[in-house]
Each structure stands twice: as structure tokens, then as C-alpha cells.
Amino acid sequence: MNVQIQSVKFDADKRLVEFVNAKMAKLDRFAERSTGAEVILKLDKDPEKGNKIATITLHMPGDDLVACDQSKSFEEAVDKAIDALKRQLDKFKGKTEN
């Protein structure tokens, strides 16, 4: 899967990029027909809820699946967004099989 990673308002370090790539590679097993993905990591001004936001867009034939999460760390935000995408993929597969 072709994964594009964008970091907004900061420069993502090598460790974070490798973490995101590893997680997206695992997600690739669930999304066999995916044509690509975009991961947008950005900083917010709300330290109360967590100022790290991860938005993942998974390009599927005929539709895009999007999940967004806000946490205190990018790793946690990416994990939660991927979990949400897995649930969306289950629903998507159910729709396309019927």
C-alpha cells in the first residue's frame, strides 16, 4: 500500500514515521483492495484533550474511509484511528459482499 505521511506545524522524526509505516503495513492485511492511504499528523492548541491529531484516509475502490483521533501522543492517536478504520473496513466489506 502506498502511504503518504504529512506533518502539519512540525517535522515528524524518523521514529514516528517508521511507527506509522509499521502500523499501516499491518492495516494492509485487512484492506486488500486499498489503493493507497494518507496520514496527516498535526498539532492542536488544546493540551486538555491532547494536542496531537492523527487523520487517516484509506482510499478504497468507490469510496474513501476516514478516521481521526486526538490524543496526548501521536502513537496513541494513530493506534485509535487505525482501530476505527478496522471497524469501518468490516462494515465496508459487508456492504460490498452483499
N, C-alpha and C positions, 0 to 999 in steps of 0.2 A: 504494500500500500504506500502510495506517495503521501507523505506527511509534511505539511508546511507549518513551521512554528514562527509566530510573530510575538515579539515582546514590545509592549507599549509603555513608554515612560521609564524604561530601564533596559539594561543589557543583560540578557539571560546568560548565566555562566554555563560552562561546559557540562557540569554535573547535572544541572536542571534539564538541559537539552537531552542528555543521554537518558535521564529518568523518563521524560515524556516519550521519547522514541521507544524505550523498552515497554512502557505501558501500552502504547498504540500498537506495537507489534503483537502483544497478547490479545488486544481487541480484534486484530485482523482475523483471528481464528473464528470469531463469531460473525464477522461481516465479510463473508467470502466474496460477495458481489460488489463490494465497495470500490469506487473509482478513485478515491482519494480522501484526504482529511485536512482540515485546517485547525490549528490550535492557536488561540490568541490568549496570551498571558498579559494581564495589565494590573497596575497598581491603582487602588482607590484611596479616597481620603477618609474612609470610615474605619478607624482602628478598633472600634467597638465590636463589630461583627467579624472583623478580619479585613485587611486591606488588599488581599490578593484574590484576583478573579481569574478563573480559567473558563474559557468558552471553547467548546469543541464542536466543529461542524463536520459531520460524516456525510460524504456525497455518495448517495445510492442511486441506482437507475430509477429515474422517475420522481425522486424525492430526496430531500436533504434532512438528516436528523441532526438536531442541535441540542446540546446540553451545556448549562452554565452553572458554576458554583462559586461561592465566595467563602474563603476560609482565612485562617491566620498564616497558612503556608501554601505555597504553590503545589507542593506534593499532595497535600490533603485535598486541595481544590480539584486537582487533576483526577485523583482517585474517585472522588464523589461524582464528578462529571462523567467519568467512564462507567461507573456503576449505573448512572441514569441512562447512558447510551445503551448499555446492555439490555435494560428493561425495554427501551424503545425498540431495539432490534428484535426482541421476542415478539412484540406486537406487530412490527413491520413484516416479519416472516409469516406470522399468522394471517395477515391480510393478503400477502402475495400468493400464499399457497391455496387460499380458498377461491 
